Amino acid sequence: MADFHQSIASGPTSQFPALDIDTSPHDYSDVDSGFGASIARTENSYAVTMGSGICPYVYENGRRYQVFREGVYMLPNDSEEIERLDQYHRIFLALLDGKLYIAPLGEHSQKVRHVLDIGTGTGAWAIDMAEEFPDAEVIGNDLSKIQPPWAPENCKFEIDDIESDWTYPENHFDFIHLRSLSGCFEDWGMVLSRCYNHTAPGGYIEFQDYDCILKSALGTVPNGAVARYWRMVCDAAESTGRIFQVASTIEGLLKAAGFVDVTVRKELWPLGPWPKDERMKEIGRLTKPGLRSAFHAFASALLTRVLGWTDIQVKELCQEATQEINDGSSQLYVTAYYVCGRKPS
Ligand SMILES: C[S@@+](CC[C@H](N)C(=O)[O-])C[C@H]1O[C@@H](n2cnc3c(N)ncnc32)[C@H](O)[C@@H]1O
C-alpha cells in the first residue's frame, strides 16, 4: 500500500486510471441562538450560558464553540458543523463501500458487547453501530453535546474529556473507535495506550481519518490556494501542540501500545469530482459541496486565535481555496487511513 501511495504522489496520472481527471466542471447557515441565556461579550466573541447551566457555548466570528474545556478543540459545534460532520460520515462509509469498520469483529466467536466511540461528534457512527449490534452497548463520548435525542436504546452519549482520567473499567471494551480526531490530542501515544488498558483481551481498536497531506494526481507538489490554506492551518495547529498529520503514525503507535495484528487500509479521497473512475468521482462529488464549510471550520478559530488573523482575512483565504476546488484542475486528493489492531487474548 505504501508503494502504491508513493507512486501515486509522484507518477503520471495515466498509470492510475482511478485518478484520471474527468474533463467535463455553498452558503453558510447561521449559528443557533441561545435560549434562556446570559451573554458575556468580548471584542470578537460572546459566551452564552444556558439558564440551566447546561451546554454553555461561546460564539466567535459567527461560529459556535463548546465551552467545556474551552480552547482544547478549535472547531465549531454549530448547525453548519453538524451538517458537515454528518456528510463526512457518509463519505467515510462510501470510502469503505458502506462498512462502518475494517476490524474483523465477530470473527473467532468474539462477542461485541461494549463499544466506545471516542469524540463521537453528532453520534452518527455510534448510532449506526448500535443498530448493527443491537445486543451491544455503544457509548459515544464527546466534549460537545451535539448528539440527537433519538438514538437507539443501546446507544448512549457522555460528555467528557477523553484526555482526562477515564472512569471506564479496564479490559472492558470489545471495540474502541476513533474517527476524524487528527488535531484533537496533544499526546496520541497516551490516548492509545489508555485505549489499550480499557480494551478487553481479544478486543479491537480502529482509527479512521485522512492524512491531512495534500497531494495532486498531476504528480506535482500542490502550491495553490488550498496548499497555502492548509500550511497556515497546520502551522497554527502545530503551535498549539495538536498536530493534524497523525494518520501515518498510528500504525506504529498502536504497536507501541501493545496492539497486535495491526492492519492498515488506505483509500484515495479526491477533493472534487475530477476523477474519471466512477467510484472515485462519487467520493469527490460527495466531498466538494462541503469543502467551503470545512475550510472555514478548520481555519476560523485557529487562524484568528493563534495567528491573530482577522475574520475577513480567514474568509478571503477560504474563498480562494474554494475557488481552486471549484476549478478542479489541480486534481487534489488526500489519503484516508483505516488502521485497526487487536489486544492479545
Ligand atoms: C471532527 S469531529 C469528528 C466526530 C466524529 N468522530 C465523526 O467522525 O463524525 C471531532 C470531535 O471530537 C471531539 N473531541 C475533541 N477533543 C476531544 C476530547 N479531548 N474528548 C472528547 N471529545 C473530543 C470534538 O468535540 C468533535 O465533536
The ligand as a Gaussian input file, in Angstrom:
#p B3LYP/6-31G(d) Opt

LIG

0 1
 C      -14.078000      16.271000      13.601000
 S      -15.155000      15.766000      14.864000
 C      -15.382000      14.043000      14.500000
 C      -16.667000      13.498000      15.030000
 C      -16.931000      12.019000      14.773000
 N      -15.899000      11.165000      15.315000
 C      -17.085000      11.738000      13.327000
 O      -16.261000      11.044000      12.724000
 O      -18.075000      12.237000      12.745000
 C      -14.117000      15.694000      16.305000
 C      -14.919000      15.526000      17.576000
 O      -14.037000      15.202000      18.636000
 C      -14.457000      15.865000      19.797000
 N      -13.312000      15.990000      20.710000
 C      -12.185000      16.708000      20.502000
 N      -11.348000      16.589000      21.554000
 C      -11.970000      15.774000      22.450000
 C      -11.634000      15.284000      23.750000
 N      -10.486000      15.639000      24.325000
 N      -12.511000      14.472000      24.385000
 C      -13.692000      14.136000      23.799000
 N      -14.063000      14.560000      22.577000
 C      -13.223000      15.377000      21.909000
 C      -14.981000      17.193000      19.292000
 O      -15.851000      17.815000      20.221000
 C      -15.661000      16.802000      17.982000
 O      -17.030000      16.516000      18.163000

